[in-house]
Structures are given as C-alpha cells and as structure tokens.
Amino acid sequence: MDLAPDTLVPAPSTSGSGRPSIIERAGQALVGAQARMAREAGLYPFGYVLSHPSASCYPGEGKQQVINFGSSNYLGLSTHPTVVEAAQDAARKFGTSAAGPRLFNGTLALHLELEEELADFYGKQAAAVFPSGFAANVAMLSSLLTRHDAAIFDRHSHVSQREGAERNRIPALTFRHNEPESLRRRLAGLSPSTGFAVCLDGVFSMDGSIAPLRQIAEITKSYGGSLFVDEAHSLGVVGATGRGASEHHDCLADVDLISVSLSKALAGTGGAVIGDRDAVEHISLTARSYIFTASCDPSAVGAVLAALRILRARPELAAAARASGQRVRQIVADAGWDAIAGQTPIVCIPARNRISAVLAWRSLIDAGVYVNVAVPPAVPEHGCLLRIVASAAHSESDFDRLYQALCAARQKFRVAHDYGGLREQRNLGSKATK
C-alpha cells in the first residue's frame, strides 16, 4: 500500500474535444484507489473520526473508547473551562464570524488585543494574527524576500515555509538537519550581495527534535542574515516560560521574526507572525494570505487569549508537557519499542515502511490508543513513523493504557528499525502538515 501522491497521468477525453479531462484524471489517480482499498480493509489511518478530537479520551469509530495520544493539545487547554467560556463569550459578543478580511471589516478589538499580548509575551514590537499557521509562514517568506534574495532551510523545515519561498520564486537552499556547520558551509557559498533569511522550526514536528538555535543564530548573524523561527510545536512546551526553542536557547533577541500556530498549545485556530513593527506591518499590507482571506473567528481568538493568559500565569504547564513526553518515552522503551531521542512531547517510533507503520497503528487502535502515522510525503521515503504526542492533561490511567496497548501491539508483530538509514534519508526533508 502506497499512500503517497502519485504522478497524475492523462485521462482520455469524453467530451469529443480531444482534450484530457481534469476531473476524470483525478478519479483515475492511483492515490485515490489506494486510499479506497485501505478504507475498505480498515487500514486507512487518516481522517479517523473523533467525537472529541482534543480530549484525552473519546469514543472512536464503532463507539470504542480510545485514548488520544495524537493531539497537539499539549497543555490540555482546549477543554479547560476558562478557555471554553472565553470562546463562548466572544461568540456571544462578536458573533460567529468577522465576515471579512482584516483590511476591510474583519478586524475586531479582540484581534488587536491578542496581537498586543503575543508581542508582549515574546518581548517583540508587534504581531499580526492569521487564519492559520500555514498562512502566517507563507506570508512571512513571500512578503519579505524577493527572487534576488535566498531562503535557507533546514531540510526538515515545515512545508509552509517552503511554500512561501515558492510563491515568489525565491531561490531556496537547504542545510543538513540540525547541523549548524552545514549551514555555515552553505552561507559561505552565497554571494555577498545576496540578502538571505534562515528559516526553520524551533521544534520539528516529525521527529520532535529541538533546533540548535543558539549556534544557528550566531552563524546567521555572522553572515549578515535574518533569522525566522517557526515556534508552532514549541510554544507552550519548550523554554522556562513556554516561549519556545528561542527561549530554551536564550536567543530570543537574535530571532528577527517568530511565527506561531494558535491551534496547538493555545487551544484555538490561527497563526501569527511576531517581531519588528515595520516588518510585521509590511507583511500585513502585502501578504495575500492576510489580505484575501477572512480573519480568525471571534470564538477562536477568545479561546487563544484565555489560553495564553493561563500559560503566562502558570508557566509550569510547559514543564508538565515535557514531563509527559519523557514519561511516554520511558513507556515506549519499557514496552520494547525504540523511539527517536528527544526532549519534547513528540515521541516518534521509526517503521521500515508504510505497511509496517499502518499495521502498527491499527494494532494500537484495536488496543484502545490513537496515535498518528507519518508516511510520505509528510516524511521522506523509508522515514515512516508512528508519532505519539503527549499532553500535560494525560493521566496515570492514560499512561497505563498506552503501555498496555504498546505491549499488545508488540506481540502482534515487530516494527523493524534502521536508524543509520533513517537519519540519512530524513535529510531529504519534511513536509508535515500544519
């Protein structure tokens, strides 16, 4: 079973014009046929139907009680009474939608309040809130860089950053994953007349690693470049007060622009770009993903504001999320599986191929635990993963259930590991969704 998108082949014309049919071509694509076969076999791991997608326990398909170890609800705030009430209050006060883009009628006082608090949280001058983290990254790259500049990516940098470079045909270069010296060699080859920005994740979503930002920042600045860091999976999780990898490495002042997702630790939807006031204003005045889309709905903004205030009042929540991650790592080891080393709540178990990953996922579902499956194109070929995500809200009974499920799945079959090959292949890059 191959769940990766395939090359679309021409479909015969049925219109009599001799022109290939776009719709028929999509219907004949191999990826769709494979997905249908996987669904029929009960082995389709994507779009699993949930009734409470962020809660620690929910009825899965067939009303089976399943513990959720696949959500980015890192702090457990999506069901926190204060956050839920704030979302309801915002909807009652402002309605269900702003019904317009930010530059027209879509800016509410609530948006400005959130932007001010995000900027203050990071000690930066300004912030702009977007409908998604993906849109924020696309805006940041496509608005500030030109085809005369260069975007320099870690090979695992999120696809939304690459999309921003592709949007304006900005030359893109890569360096080896989490290897600062590889970045140095790449920058040494740039023309002195080329402006550039180094763009990478604070925590990489597909292996849970923390980027070595201190060294990355020092090298970037020594060559006169800008540093853009996506803290989507590190906000609320990494750093003494939960400000992410930039705080963890004590280099917040060296990061020119920070992008965040508001749909993970902050329990809402949306994204934001945070940094220099002039740069943020330029993005908000020129980015298509800001100008030509409706603004975040009021209830989501209300929820994010409440969650951010809880995090600021209780920074120990970040440590609790990391502790849950370490607990999961120990459980994985005790159950006889091998996980990629890390310090975050994202715990990944390598699988040899797609079939092994999907069968392991199905075994865990049958044992009452939901986890994520990562297959190409979210990861490179031969880089398939089971992705377990811990939350500060997970209880002792949740952890016990995870251990039992992993032991049961382990007895059914063994997922083969090849770390040397895996590391080498992962240098091809990651395209995880945001």
TORKE-140975 format. One record per residue: residue in three letters; x, y, z of N, C-alpha, C, CB in turn. Coordinates in steps of 0.001 Angstrom, whole numbers, plus 500000, padded with zeros to 6 digits. Glycine has a CB too. Layout:
! TORKE-140975
alaXYZXYZXYZXYZ
...
This chain:
! TORKE-140975
met500854498796500000500000500000500000500879501240500000499040500014501234
asp500644502128499085501432503343498928500483504530499031502212503351497565
leu500580505263500148499654506368500352500210507689499876499290506472501796
ala501394507671499252501973508917498743501297509324497447503488508767498526
pro501144510642497202500556511087495931501379510590494753500451512622495889
asp500714510184493713501405509710492531501312510760491428500821508365492059
thr502077510542490382502016511448489241500707511231488492503231511236488300
leu500006512307488252498746512207487521499031511902486060497921513509487656
val498319510918485514498502510553484112497325511079483316498644509013483941
pro497532511404482051496430511935481243495260510962481184496913512250479829
ala494058511505481256492844510692481128492267510917479742491792511047482238
pro491674509880479186491076510053477853489931511053477890490575508708477309
ser489760511746476814488691512733476725487358512052476469488987513753475622
thr486320512525477149484963512037476893484098513149476321484332511482478183
ser484703514305476109483932515449475637483914515557474114484488516720476228
gly484726514753473439484815514834471995485776515897471511483474515089471427
ser486356516653472430487274517726472044488699517229471888487234518842473068
gly488955516039472365490321515535472358491145516030473526490992515915471085
arg490570516906474343491277517459475495491117516526476700490750518882475832
pro492191516275477478492063515386478642491155515998479705493447515088479245
ser490429515155480386489517515600481435490238515697482772488322514650481548
ile490245516885483352490903517084484646490216516253485727490895518578485035
ile488882516245485741488143515531486777488338514026486632486650515885486715
glu488262513518485417488465512087485215489894511678485581488160511708483759
arg490837512537485299492225512238485644492390512071487151493153513344485131
ala491734512941487914491808512830489373491173511530489839491117514029490047
gly490050511160489222489372509941489631490164508687489332488047509856488966
gln491052508756488347491855507600487973493209507560488679492063507590486483
ala493509508566489464494810508633490127494982507451491078494961509966490891
leu496188506915491118496470505741491927496255506009493406497885505273491690
val496596507227493878496500507505495305495068507358495800497017508906495606
gly494084507752494983492701507613495394492274506160495496491806508338494435
ala492696505350494522492352503930494547492967503242495759492817503244493260
gln494200503603496075494853503014497249494155503418498536496319503427497305
ala493723504680498609493013505134499807491695504382499978492751506648499735
arg490978504167498870489713503434498965489938501995499419488986503448497615
met490972501358498905491283499994499314491644499933500796492426499433498470
ala492421500919501261492821500948502666491611501149503572493851502059502907
arg490681502021503168489468502223503968488665500931504081488596503332503353
glu488510500241502950487739499002502959488371497947503856487603498462501549
ala489693497967503974490401496995504807490527497443506258491774496739504239
gly490013498646506582490154499165507935491553499614508265489733498141508911
leu492332499940507229493736500297507423494049501705506923494628499293506718
tyr493048502555506903493284503940506472493461504804507715492103504475505579
pro494686505307507970494965505964509247494671507459509283496381505754509598
phe494126508006508188493954509452508111492479509823508205494558509997506811
gly492197510951508840490817511394508985490001510476509877490167511492507637
tyr490659509843510841489964508958511785488887509762512510490968508320512809
val487689509237512537486547510005513041486580510076514569485218509377512563
leu486602511299515083486644511536516522485414512329516944487940512284516921
ser484958512071518149483873512909518671484418514032519530482884512069519480
his485580513840520136486241514866520949487722514833520603486008514632522496
pro488131515480519524489479515291518997490606515760519886489589515974517724
ser490345516638520860491432517139521692491414516569523105491371518635521757
ala490341515884523460490257515335524810491167514117524930488799514962525161
ser491494513733526166492404512602526355491709511282526073492965512602527773
cys490377511245526124489657510010525856488393510333525078489321509265527170
tyr488095509539524060486910509815523265486416508525522638487204510874522181
pro485148508464522262484661507297521527485163507353520093483114507228521560
gly485901506368519671486381506324518302485349505692517394487692505563518218
glu485782505276516221484868504629515288484321503355515932485580504310513937
gly483042503128515771482427501969516390482180502159517868483278500765516177
lys482241503397518354481968503742519751482995503157520723480587503265520132
gln484128502711520215485176502195521086485822503345521852486237501419520270
gln486048503157523138486737504172523922488230504122523598486491503962525445
val488757505244523143490146505306522704490838506482523394490235505442521155
ile492031506239523902492832507313524491493553508046523371493849506756525540
asn493475509365523384494059510178522323495509510521522643493243511460522117
phe496430509874521945497843510229522021498317510734520656498693509014522484
gly497438511504519993497808512033518691497479513498518511497139511254517631
ser497116514192519591496678515582519502497793516538519894495460515812520386
ser497825517706519244498783518758519619498235519656520717499146519604518401
asn497262519174521450496701519884522604497665519718523781495263519346522968
tyr498873520272523614499984519976524506499710520290525973501181520730524063
leu498968521332526235498727521755527619497354521326528125498860523262527732
gly496577520684527265495240520241527665494253521372527839495322519474528933
leu494510522514527183493676523692527429492446523779526523494502524931527256
ser492348522927525519491208523059524604489878522732525275491404522154523401
thr489925522002526382488697521708527137488699522369528514488525520197527294
his489658523256528742489718523963530028488482524862530156491042524810530149
pro487784524814531284486542525601531419486710527080531116486002525454532808
thr487823527672531529488038529102531288488179529385529798489285529595532038
val488857528502529086489058528683527652487743528495526904490120527700527125
val487008527465527263485712527216526616484760528382526864485087525899527134
glu484729528878528079483847530008528404484256531261527638483866530290529917
ala485563531486527496486039532656526753485618532578525288487569532776526858
ala485668531385524709485226531214523322483732531498523195485541529788522826
gln482960531015524137481516531247524108481186532723524296480825530418525187
asp481889533368525205481652534798525451481973535628524209482499535288526646
ala483071535270523525483456536012522326482412535847521230484829535547521824
ala481889534637521080480857534412520064479588535189520388480541532919519945
arg479216535223521660478015535980522050478200537476521810477679535728523530
lys479411537974522056479650539412521935479883539844520492480840539811522782
phe480661539050519733481071539472518387480414538674517269482560539360518257
gly479663537615517604479085536765516588480006535622516231478757537565515364
thr479584534794515284480360533610514928481457533887513914479450532557514392
ser481416535035513251482414535341512229482575536849512095482021534717510873
ala483792537270511774484017538686511460483533538997510054485509539050511602
ala483322537964509233482715538084507902483463539041506978481288538542508035
gly484783538986507043485570539828506152487046539732506448485123541259506255
pro487895540179505530489342540179505748489761541307506686490081540307504414
arg490973541193507196491452542170508179491495543589507632492824541780508662
leu491839543766506370491972545119505831490631545762505501492830545092504596
phe489547544976505536488211545552505357487517545610506713487367544720504334
asn486511544800506894485731544861508133486114543782509136484266544746507819
gly487172542993508854487455541811509657488342542011510864488062540815508817
thr488677543250511210489491543494512405488598543889513570490545544592512139
leu488619543060514592487875543328515821488843543753516916487063542082516262
ala488312544381517936489154544756519081489844543527519655488315545454520176
leu489188542380519557489731541133520079491019540736519346488689540017519961
his491071540944518024492283540641517265493449541522517731492034540838515754
leu493163542794517908494221543710518337494706543377519738493728545153518287
glu493792542964520589494152542587521960495078541371521949492882542289522797
leu494755540381521119495604539192521038496972539537520463494932538111520185
glu497010540364519440498288540737518840499166541474519842498063541604517601
glu498566542346520616499337543077521627499898542127522679498464544149522298
glu499100541157523102499562540233524144500616539260523620498382539454524713
leu500488538834522366501509537964521787502841538696521668501060537452520411
ala502811539932521200504038540713521085504681540912522452503751542071520432
asp503873541205523450504399541395524798504984540098525356503301541915525725
phe504319538981525093504778537679525575506181537373525062503805536575525145
tyr506440537715523814507743537425523222508739538581523340507565537069521777
gly508309539708523914509208540844524036509545541483522705510464540423524713
lys508604541417521756508799542000520429507883543209520254508530540949519320
gln508032543899519146507303545150518939505866544963518473508028545987517946
ala505631543941517675504302543831517048504007542388516677504209544729515795
ala502727542137516386502289540816515923501137541000514950501866539904517119
ala500991540049514040499845540012513127499259538612513186500257540397511654
val497948538529513417497262537242513536496692536825512183496138537317514595
phe496872535569511837496436534991510560495422533879510807497646534446509761
pro494688533491509770493724532399509930494354531042510219492894532291508702
ser495652530871509895496336529610510175497825529843510300496049528574509078
gly498511528885510919499963528959510981500588528821509609500503527893511901
phe499984528015508756500455527853507382500436529210506668499579526816506617
ala499318529922506791499190531228506147500220532219506685497780531781506348
ala500514532138507981501489533041508582502876532811507994501523532859510102
asn503267531550507843504586531260507281504680531644505815504911529792507445
val503637531356505054503626531752503654503783533267503534502327531288502970
ala503064534000504369503121535462504338504512535982504685502096536047505301
met505101535415505711506396535888506195507464535792505113506827535091507422
leu507488534667504404508508534479503367508174535243502093508666533001503050
ser506927535121501637506568535695500341506551537219500358505217535181499908
ser506340537826501516506275539289501598507631539951501755505402539690502742
leu508565539287502406509817539946502774510991539609501867510169539588504171
leu510956538453501208512059538067500344511668538228498875512486536620500633
thr512656538495498042512439538623496602513262537560495887512815540051496098
arg513101537476494578513854536488493813515341536832493733513279536370492414
his515721538001494233517134538368494297517761537955495627517297539870494089
asp516926537461496560517398537005497869517491535481497864516452537498499009
ala517730534917499036517749533460499182517091533074500505519206532913499112
ala516311532009500479515743531418501691516535530157501996514205531103501524
ile517053530062503212517896528939503603517121528102504623519271529430504192
phe516845526853504280516020525992505120516810524827505699514843525467504327
asp516501524493506950516847523159507441516081522159506562516489522984508993
arg516651521013506289515997520066505399514681519528505966516929518921505109
his514441519762507253513162519374507848512242520568508071513398518661509163
ser512606521730507572511752522902507754510356522640507206512369524131507070
his509371523214507860507980522933507515507659523361506087507043523634508491
val506795522595505458506457522859504055505835524232503864505507521797503536
ser505189524782504877504580526107504745505633527187504534503746526431505981
gln506830527006505125507908527960504873508372527858503417509093527712505839
arg508536526641502944508964526436501562507920526979500582509218524940501295
glu506663526811500954505585527333500105505713528844499957504201526970500692
gly506083529523501046506258530969500976507354531365500018506557531523502339
ala508441530580499984509533530870499046509104530579497613510786530044499400
glu508407529460497430507978529094496082506992530105495511507352527708496089
arg506191530704496389505166531645495932505772532780495119504400532214497122
asn506936533265495536507585534386494840508828533971494078507946535463495825
arg508964532660493845510134532135493130511435532587493778510104532576491666
ile511438532553495094512635532917495853513600531736495830512276533320497326
pro514839531924495457515802530827495471515874530184496860517192531330495042
ala515802528859496902515793528134498172516984527188498238514472527352498350
leu517680527217499351518806526324499615518545525610500931520161527107499657
thr519176524478501129518978523725502369520309523380503015518179522449502101
phe520235523111504322521388522568505037520935521336505806522019523630505997
arg521887520519506197521571519251506840520836519481508157522849518440507078
his519915518578508449519026518720509597519804518867510909518091517521509680
asn519548520008511583520129520285512903521652520261512908519615519286513904
glu522268520667511784523725520704511711524195522118511384524245519702510655
pro524544522908512402524962524300512179526144524447511222525318524932513492
glu527085523518511270528249523643510383527859523470508923529317522616510758
ser526824522686508675526319522570507308525744523912506849525244521456507212
leu525072524614507770524577525958507456525737526893507152523735526516508620
arg526788526828507947527942527712507736528526527508506334529028527453508813
arg528653526247505945529210525968504614528283526503503526529435524449504424
arg526993526381503742526034526870502750526129528391502615524598526456503135
leu526200529095503744526255530554503711527578531059503139526048531118505110
ala528641530313503359529944530724502826529935530759501303531043529781503319
gly529040529991500689528971529960499238528070531008498633528521528638498801
leu527383531785499454526492532829498947527278534055498496525472533225500018
ser526781534712497478527378535983497067527165537026498170526766536474495716
pro528164537877498430527998538926499450526857539889499136529284539709499595
ser526415539927497891525336540846497513523953540221497668525525541305496082
thr523887538973498103522603538271498243522070538401499666522754536782497867
gly520906539013499801520252539019501093519652537644501362519169540116501156
phe519568537260502621519032535926502905518381535875504287520147534871502808
ala517502534896504432516899534579505722517025533084505948515407535032505784
val517440532706507135517469531309507547516127531009508206518676531012508523
cys515446529966507738514082529670508167514001528225508645513071529923507018
leu513563528033509863513472526677510389512494526616511548514846526179510831
asp512164525406511969511268525181513094512049525213514396510527523845512943
gly511394525670515460512005525583516781512003524149517274511273526486517775
val510866523482517140510737522040517359510181521448516074509810521707518601
phe510837520421515566510433519809514300509323518792514556511646519133513601
ser508231518973513825507016518230514136507114516746513841505878518800513379
met508011516336512947508058514934512567509153514128513256508234514835511108
asp509970514749514083510880513948514912510972514478516342512271513921514285
gly510341515621516619510305516146517981511596516765518456509932515075518906
ser512567516940517561513859517497517982513787519011518133514955517125516975
ile514628519539519005514746520982519219515909521490518376514956521324520738
ala515663522493517572516717523043516719517812523683517567516134524075515733
pro519070523566517161520182524200517882520257525692517554521521523510517529
leu519291526434518038519119527818517594520244528749518018517830528350518113
arg520884528492519133521980529377519544523071529387518472522568528929520913
gln523504528215518038524538528154517008524015528667515668525052526721516857
ile522770528330515345522172528797514088522130530323514059520744528216513911
ala521734530930515186521648532392515266523029533035515109521017532819516606
glu524020532484515786525371533051515716525913533005514298526316532305516657
ile525718531892513617526213531755512244525451532685511306526088530294511763
thr524125532720511454523301533576510592523719535040510715521809533422510948
lys523873535496511939524222536906512155525647537217511685524075537264513638
ser526540536226511796527923536474511365528012536703509859528821535299511764
tyr527022536219509111526981536434507671525989537535507269526621535138506971
gly525437538232508257524574539374507967523166539015507547525186540191506912
gly522675537842507922521346537419507506520283537618508572521381535988507110
ser519045537301508217517908537351509139517539535934509547516688538075508493
leu516929535810510709516556534507511236515054534478511512517356534184512520
phe514341533556510845512905533360511028512702531988511677512126533469509654
val512007531947512807511802530687513525510318530415513700512502530718514895
asp509902529226513295508524528773513456508426528018514780508073527869512251
glu507751528620515752507626528026517092506295527294517269507765529110518165
ala505724526784516177504409526151516235504343525040517272504044525599514879
his505354524155517277505322522995518168506166523198519423505801521765517429
ser506691524391519613507476524669520824506815525697521724508858525150520448
leu505904526513521187505145527448522009504355526674523065504195528309521131
gly504522527065524314503815526418525410504443525128525875502425526154525011
val505543524718525228506138523420525519507605523541525935506017522513524308
val508362524367525213509804524478525416510127525859525978510575524227524088
gly511157525922526809511545527187527431510960527324528817511109528358526572
ala511626528129529645511214528266531041509797528783531189512154529181531766
thr509382529688530300508017530229530370507166529800529176508060531751530446
gly507659528818528407506882528294527298506943529114526030505490528167527706
arg507962529964525873508050530782524670508743530070523516508776532059524977
gly509191528839523753509690528046522653511192527840522649509292528668521395
ala511671527330521509513082526983521371513981528207521463513319526271520055
ser513481529356521026514285530583521110514571530930522571513559531764520409
glu513583530739523430513801530958524862514682529859525445512456531015525613
his514431528629525042515213527492525528516704527711525298514761526202524842
his517063528283524147518472528517523816518920529943524135518712528228522344
asp518062530718524789518400532087525214518867532943524036519490532053526296
cys518098532893522944518480533697521779517272534417521181519141532811520715
leu516269534715521999515085535411521506515440536723520826514118535668522642
ala516416537445521383516789538747520830517401538622519437517769539450521761
asp517944537433519108518587537235517810517624536732516741519731536265517950
val516398536391517127515405535910516165514631537119515646514436534849516815
asp514706537351514354514083538545513774512565538425513697514643538803512386
leu512085537264513265510646537043513187510310535657513717510141537207511738
ile509253535603514505508746534347515053507359534112514476508711534374516620
ser507124532909514001505763532525513621505275531472514608505708531987512146
val503985531488514877503404530524515806502090529999515239503182531163517202
ser501732528821515697500396528277515461499585528499516725500445526752515074
leu498324528877516547497438529103517693496530527905517943496592530358517471
ser496748526813517190495853525662517262496413524508518072495536525186515888
lys497548524708518697498178523620519445498128523927520944499647523407518977
ala499206524405521533499191524674522969498165525737523344500568525109523431
leu497865526653522429496951527753522749495498527465522390497394528995522040
ala495195526245521985493826525716522030492807526446521161493351525741523421
gly493248527061520073492291527723519189492544527354517758492351529227519352
thr492406528295516871492838528133515484493503529439515063491629527765514531
gly494358529338514052495026530531513553496525530445513708494512531751514261
gly497178531526513337498623531636513460498989533092513627499341531025512238
ala500258533360513811500693534744513985502155534893513590500485535202515439
val502509536092513152503896536490512935504210537582513936504144536974511461
ile505356537466514600505701538354515715507127538864515510505564537616517095
gly507327540184515665508682540708515514508724542208515368509339540083514335
asp509637542676514536509845544102514284508561544743513749511007544313513284
arg508222545924514251506960546565513891506862546852512386506797547860514674
asp507926547382511808507878547716510383507740546463509523509133548492509978
ala508450545392509904508369544150509131506974543542509225509420543141509622
val506398543543510425505056542985510613504024543801509844504691542942512109
glu504162545120509861503224545955509119503348545707507613503466547441509437
his504582545583507140504783545315505717504101544004505315506290545261505386
ile504244542977506150503608541689505872502091541855505803503987540648506952
ser501518542572506769500056542706506811499512543551505657499632543323508137
leu500357544359505044499914545201503928500160544571502564500608546533503991
thr500955543498502528501330542935501230501045541445501073502773543171500997
ala500862540718502163500708539258502069499310538870501602501002538603503423
arg499232538098500550497937537670500038497195536798501047498114536916498728
ser497951535999501807497298535121502784496782535892503994498265534040503242
tyr497026537189504041496455538069505067495342538919504472497546538974505683
ile495574539414503257494657540378502641493400539706502079495373541138501529
phe493585538557501450492496537963500675491849536769501373493008537536499325
thr491722536827502668491054535759503409490372536352504635492061534650503823
ala489307535715505068488591536205506248489462536058507491487258535445506433
ser489266536945508433490051536911509666489592535781510575489951538248510401
cys490413535479511582490069534432512548488724534747513200491175534294513628
asp487921533706513413486609533945514001486750534335515472485716532696513858
pro485814535105515997485920535643517352486090534586518433484716536453517656
ser485366533467518324485454532463519376486860531875519466484435531354519133
ala487510531665518315488872531137518326489831532130518974489333530808516898
val489680533411518644490560534429519222490334534534520729490324535802518547
gly489071534466521143488778534497522576489400533331523300487287534502522811
ala489340532146522695489933530965523309491445531102523423489579529718522508
val492081531594522364493540531739522375493982532748523432494047532172520988
leu493263533850523517493600534848524546493544534236525936492648536052524465
ala492495533476526216492353532855527533493468531844527776490981532171527662
ala493796531043526756494846530047526908496206530704527116494886529133525690
leu496478531778526385497747532487526548497877533050527959497867533617525515
arg496791533576528482496830534129529839497033533038530888495541534897530134
ile496465531867530650496702530746531562498166530335531519495798529547531203
leu498732530238530337500143529880530214501035530896530909500534529763528746
arg500745532164530746501575533200531370501453533157532896501175534594530848
ala500277532803533374500074532714534825500629531413535396498586532830535158
arg500694530376534536501144529063535005502213528499534059499943528082535113
pro503399529105534042504450528635533122504899527208533398505644529548533200
glu504561526690534577504929525314534890504213524299533995504622525020536343
leu503165524746533297502474523851532378503419523346531284501271524562531752
ala504348524186530853505298523776529814506155522613530320506200524971529389
ala506609522724531556507402521635532139506565520371532280507965522051533511
ala505286520540532595504401519381532721504238518659531385503030519814533253
ala504138519424530296504029518804528970505305518042528627503741519873527893
arg506458518635528925507724517941528656507858516682529514508916518881528914
ala507411516768530759507466515603531646506589514475531115507027515987533069
ser505434514828530561504576513811529961505281513155528775503232514427529516
gly506010513960528010506762513412526894507823512426527348507402514523526109
gln508533512761528415509558511851528922508932510578529477510397512539530003
arg507751510726530081507049509546530579506685508612529416505776509963531359
val506225509181528331505880508370527167507121507680526606505217509238526084
arg508244508389526554509478507778526051509858506556526884510627508803526058
gln509702506673528196510035505547529062509066504387528850510024505982530530
ile507796504715528670506788503675528412507096502948527114505372504287528355
val507448503701526079507782503103524787508949502128524947508131504200523750
ala509971502550525688511133501686525907510755500455526735512256502470526608
asp509969500657527788509574499534528652508733498509527900508796500046529864
ala507981498985526886507138498083526108507913497397524983505960498847525529
gly509208497700524865510044497007523905510184497667522549509526495673523714
trp509799498944522458509928499674521201511094500662521304508602500416520853
asp511589501120520163512654502114520126512097503424519600513836501632519254
ala512375504497520298511924505828519869513123506703519559511042506493520952
ile512916507675518693513952508663518406514179509506519655513558509560517189
ala515416509737520021515734510510521219515192511926521113517244510542521450
gly514772512495522239514251513856522229513848514324523605513079513955521303
gln513448515594523691513092516215524967511689516808524956514093517293525313
thr510934516574523902509636517218523744508507516193523845509566517958522399
pro507246516637523849506127515693523919505904514877522654504884516433524232
ile506638515152521584506507514396520336507472513217520384506791515302519086
val506910512014520432507711510790520574507472509942519330507336509992521893
cys508526509691518568508391509018517270509077507663517263508966509888516160
ile508360506666516751508879505309516598509064505047515106507916504244517252
pro510288504825514650510508504578513224509928503242512780511993504620512910
ala509425503194511563508949501971510937509664501791509607507408502003510740
arg509833500550509188510589500305507973509868500831506735510859498826507823
asn508547500735506727507804501134505534506375501507505915507807500001504479
arg505597501900504909504222502332505136503372501223505729503605502814503842
ile503536500029505211502704498916505671502950498634507146502980497656504840
ser504216498601507557504530498380508969503928499466509846506040498324509176
ala504036500712509398503513501825510191501995501729510334503899503167509549
val501290501438509231499832501383509267499343500190510077499270501320507852
leu500002499038509949499600497878510734499816498119512224500372496641510284
ala500913498785512579501148499110513986500075500072514498502554499724514172
trp499736501058513672498667501995514043497351501255514293498475503057512940
arg496999500336513388495755499589513543495763498744514814495521498700512328
ser496909498156515127497029497356516344496807498207517584498398496686516408
leu497325499435517574497140500328518721495689500784518830498069501546518608
ile495055501065517704493637501411517731492832500265518334493127501741516310
asp493112499054517900492393497889518420492610497717519918492832496626517686
ala493767498191520397494075498099521827493612499327522603495566497908522023
gly492961500284521908492366501418522601493201502674522682492030501018523937
val494172502825521773495008504038521779495107504582520355496439503737522358
tyr494852505891520202495021506565518913496350507295518889493859507550518644
val497142507061517829498378507803517582498369508237516124499655506939517914
asn499336509042515732499470509482514344500366508521513561500038510915514283
val500113508433512269501005507742511342501585508793510407500254506610510541
ala502886508763510215503536509675509271504155508850508155504616510557509979
val503664509066506936504199508395505745504476509473504704503199507299505185
pro505249509151503669505476510139502613504158510649502044506333509539501496
pro504018511927501734505097512924501652505354513708502934504789513885500568
ala504690513354504051504944514068505304506354513808505808503927513661506368
val506906512650505465508290512288505789508924511734504521508362511241506970
pro510255511632504489510906511077503300510600509588503135512421511292503379
glu510885509061501960510790507630501739511641506897502774511233507265500303
his511125505781503255511808504964504266511958505704505597513186504541503754
gly511188506792505773511213507520507037509875507454507747511601508967506804
cys509111506383507518507771506272508104507855506183509631507034505035507537
leu506811506697510271506817506802511738505460506504512340507263508184512163
leu505492506003513569504373506154514491504691507371515331504147504862515382
arg503753508289515446504004509556516134503070509651517329503806510774515175
ile503642509551518520502880509611519764503069511000520362503331508492520769
val501975511647520734502055513011521246501494513041522664501285514004520324
ala502317513470523596501920513544524996501340514909525318503108513246525908
ser500525514944526352499903516193526807500037516307528321498404516257526386
ala500076517547528795500069517772530241498783517257530871500245519258530551
ala497748517033530056496455516571530570496359515061530693495353517061529685
his497319514315530165497244512861530271497393512411531720498321512205529401
ser496596511431532084496561510940533471497354509641533598495099510720533937
glu497499509183534838498180507912535075497466506768534379498280507631536569
ser496140506790534390495398505721533714495609505777532204493898505820534040
asp495776506994531653496078507132530221497430506502529898496070508621529802
phe498418506786530743499749506230530513499728504706530651500764506843531496
asp498974504197531610498865502748531775498249502116530529498023502405533022
arg497225502767529990496565502245528795497531502244527610495308503076528463
leu498332503281527487499312503344526415500303502191526530500049504688526439
tyr500796501943527735501756500849527933501137499511527536502229500801529404
gln499921499272527978499245498008527653499040497864526143497886497924528380
ala498673498972525498498448498929524048499735498657523294497835500236523565
leu500819499301523702502098499086523044502577497646523233503141500067523581
cys502372497113524421502758495718524665501938494768523794502580495361526154
ala500631495034523694499760494176522889500140494243521419498294494576523071
ala500409495463520937500792495618519533502151494975519273500825497108519143
arg503020495057520234504360494478520096504286492966519905505219494812521328
gln503351492350520579503216490905520481502672490473519126502318490392521582
lys501922491356518459501352491011517153502410490986516073500259491992516775
phe503296491954516113504368491978515122505419492968515592503830492357513701
arg506562492954514938507675493825515309507942494798514182508944493005515633
val508027496087514533508383497094513547509908497143513462507783498498513918
ala510432496947512268511880496930512088512421498354512043512260496169510803
his513609498541512626514223499871512690515558499853511969514407500330514159
asp515887500966511369517170501119510706517589502570510888517095500721509183
tyr518173502882512054518428504277512384519431504936511456518912504382513790
gly520520504195511080521507504820510208520875505273508912522651503864509921
gly520121504364508280519447504724507040518413505789507255518807503520506420
leu517698505712508368516633506680508641517198508090508730515897506323509943
arg518282508232509465518858509568509604519305510111508248520042509542510581
glu519910509241507454520393509692506159519234510092505252521231508602505496
gln518165509299505285517048509586504401516273510796504862516132508396504309
arg516240511055506152515494512203506630516115513514506173515406512172508133
asn517346513479505773517951514703505260517303515167503967519427514498505042
leu516430514326503407515705514753502215514679515817502526515031513577501564
gly514301515930503811513379516984504210512050516468504680513164517918503089
ser511264517353505309509953517001505845508906517933505317509957517027507363
lys507706517394505050506593518195504541505382518018505435506251517807503088
ala505587518012506737504463517796507646503423518877507484504938517745509090
thr502185518499507663501108519486507567501102520345508800499742518807507382
lys500433521515508676500442522451509780499034522725510223501143523743509397
